[in-house]
């Protein structure tokens, strides 16, 4: 990174999540907004006005050509993630890519090879991994405070209605519940299973799924999966775009259990873990505060890694190996339910 007080960010795309990251960067002391790019110059200019961004471009390439940009946030549809990760790397830009990192593991491998060759930073944007609630959860599991972890239950599901114009319900954009939100429970289960054995993560040895695939959307609208990990731990996961659930995480061990009521977007103040240990008559509630808003912590984690000349973050952040393992598990879940995307058949 060039000598500069804060990291200069460029944003590709002007959708809802791009606005969330723009706000996070504005609240951060480690970065500032330098440019935004869209397929439409009108959209880019409107976004730039809203977030006080000095440069608006009517193409993504112009953001990558901008010398004032150090790092790029990719907020594009899933099918474009690999392509623009590779292009960012070729342009020498550091990368924060929205989840899921790519459409499948094969794409992820190619993109990471490009990043490795360019020697730039890359992180997949699972913001919950940057919150101290997640670090505390890992600590409790790793210390064996609930004994041997035997069952993990995790869900992330919401009801957006059958809006077929939304990319989440588009096969052509590699949408569907598994890709949009199922990637969260998969990543959490792998994180917890790994922590139970003192490792950053653990990949499942078996993935079996079921799903309802819409006739019009041609993507999964609600889905579930059972995972088996080496050593005997199993996970029960669910996701969806057409049904609201509590979207909680529960970890059941031989000597207790943990409830994470709000795992994916924990509160800045008084995030909550509920732990019942063997011998206790009632659960213990732990309240956890974060030093900054959730997405700002993610932005700061990127800046800290780049400042340290690291090309990836440390666990529980998404390392490259963790991302590759997550993509493989998503591939297995989709294969189990018979879901493929148009872009995979070209």
Secondary structure, DSSP 4 states (H G I P E B T S, - for coil): --S-SSEEEEEE--SHHHHHHHHHHHH-SSEEEEEEE-SSHHHHHHHHHHHT-S-EESSHHHHHH-TT--EEEE-S-GGGHHHHHHHHHHTT-EEEEESSSSSSHHHHHHHHHHHHHHT--EEEE-GGGGSHHHHHHHHHHHTTTT-SEEEEEEEEE-B----TTSGGG-TTTT-SHIIIIIHHHHHHHHHHHHHHTTSS---EEEEEEEEEEPTTT-SEEEEEEEEEETTS-EEEEEEESBS-----EEEEETTEEEEETT-SS--SS-EEEEEEETT-SSPEEEEE--SS-HHHHHHHHHHHHHHTT-SSPPTTS--HHHHHHHHHHHHHHHHHHT---GGG--
